[in-house]
Amino acid sequence: MKFLLLTLEYPPTNGGIAHYYSNLSANWPKANFDVLDNQNNELLDPKLKFFKWRPSIKNLYRLLKNKDIDYLLIGQILPLGASAWLCSFIFKFRYGVFFHGLDFSLATKGGRKKYLTKLILKRADKIISANSYVAKQLKEFLPGSENKTIIINPALTLRAIQKPNEQLIEKLKQRYDLDSKKIILSIGRLVRRKGFDYSLQALKQINTDNWVYVIIGDGPDRDYLKQSAGDLFGENYASKIIFTGEIQETEKAAWLDLADIFLMPSRNIDGDYEGFGIVYLEANAHYKPVIAGDSGGVRDAVKHGFNGLLINPENPQEISQAIEKLLNQPELAKNLGEFGYQRVITYFSWTKQAKKLYDFLISDK
């Protein structure tokens, strides 16, 4: 069978969804896998005044006419699913649709989008959900869809897990005066739903003082978070709250090795939620316990009491209690990190996920 992935998000575009598709492609069990992305506005042209997705119809039609494509994988149901749906009345192929989180929320808002989404899904051969939370929403939205739905979680490229860089770790310790400090680490885009604002409020409440909070990443909430840090901890907050901005992967790995706790209490804001949270697995891959917001698809990544703690992400006091629990119970923190590492290497490899999806798609060809 020949597969074609149609997606607006693919490297060099950055982000979790782009990496999700590129890793599935790179680990596909057979070589018959092509990708049509939007690098040259072949799917969506922002210069067009109306129906900016018209190029996707034209280019998909051309490919289907000139190439022997058996299966089409749709990265974004709107607008790309509409193009596939239209072409499916002309050409003989099957198609599957991916969902991650926010894409489902947006596709089911408003009568016209909801109607079109149902049309596309009813004609779809398969539905691929990146997490069990979206799979549950799909079941409620379109009863019976669970019979053709599979959950394919994001995974890690295990060979990319770096060994500790002792020299870099020592440099970071000296640069930020980290000796004898407990390091609480967050990594992510600085946006409200990641919960870093509530993390700051939670840290203000804990009863110990030998900690630093390191936030890696950048985004539109950078100034808001720095202002919050100043309001909570005073003008000299930099001795307790470290904003690194964007950093290289080698330095990120060093921070993960240095950290005692990984913290990201993501929350659901008007349908925008964490689809999974690959960074929780990255922290576990470095033997770190995680504290995560119990929202969206996070439960697929974090099992409460096994590889981390799930908390109410909108309750700073509960976040604070979870932090203190792991700081005061080092044996628990150690066990959560070790169980997390074993879970990652056992279940979350891209090779296994790609094979699982491939087998599902060809199971009734």
Steps between C-alpha positions, in 0.01 A plus 500: 500500500610853429430760768490879469497732801335837444598750771541871568748427781825329412870583543660745457186631670558454873264366763365179644261417216765552233737271690222245549448468124868507409577223749216282375630552147861424595402179680239372255539121461493517120668741261176588322429820696497849346424840651334805348544795734457874468858622465425657162136588567395185320215440742404840632586837346469797741500742203161379381205708620249216509530124549870516575509119493415477127860398416452183706218387270700572184822335618329204660299441181824511298674248725206262509474513121870443432602272786363173624402605853306248706473677833484868591585616851350838590697711746234769554132418447424864418581600241691203357235242584255686280734465201542129563125455541431670166768302316374173647195524272728508194789267586513163670698529823443474874580772749564537871479817709729605786389690812716650774288731712445860402434390140198302620374792710522738203344253256193451717427867575222650293230332298671505158833362625328236710290384205801481268706318764230233534485453124876451481511261795209287383677439169840447666640148512684557830545767768832543681494671839820618666347445844214326677336831597433593138393142427234536769384831353478341155284220635258754646502714185448213257365184670645189340823673399682309775480191280742655251711708739849424630710688755856570386679696770809707427827328587871562540792425275675296767842516335484880533494487881834652585740384766572755773740771391687543826703798380191693390314405817786640708496824298128545560546438872764770520318748274177485701643417845313169521710312754285347777184631330195293405422568135141513379490509120240599241546481123251628247361785298418792728123503455226505761381140463842361601427612856829671579311792658336265751836331556639833619205548734549148635869552569420810701309273741758228570667494839858426395740749347785295348353486148524674165240491226634481144270582207633406155328640193358816352165625386238774528467465880868571571446856632187398690686219676795721586263760639326229703837381633583857603164551668531174696872493585609861473738685269782253568294198394779384265672325792196269525339508155722444196370572151745349251312582178549263207805276535676224305404135544831420671434762768139384538627147562742633762217679681295179496794319659537776760132523593344340805139546385341573164193722528241592236143539631334546159134596500208513257417852381195511272585173326873572473669230706805277515451225245752273671813668632808339347713704741372284788652197327822693441521573872431133583768398252743689726362317808304803622161494675240729347214711629235548232163668464218248478351634177475412132705201390754521782375181666646303211846638581481508881364221717426639845719339765701306242715743303374824649221685677184635337353811659220748445681751276277788612578454869837652599469353849474147360799567274692626803415188701621274218830690480555473876409131494775421249753730668435345841482140380812444289444122489156552342645747249776254413254214448270707280796600284626144467155357422456779247823412324402133472158599367652723233743242365237224513202670336593828336720440197413643159579166337227330704249779446551510123470120477183507712341758268611324182355168616171670590467671162561182296304269731192489276633605163 
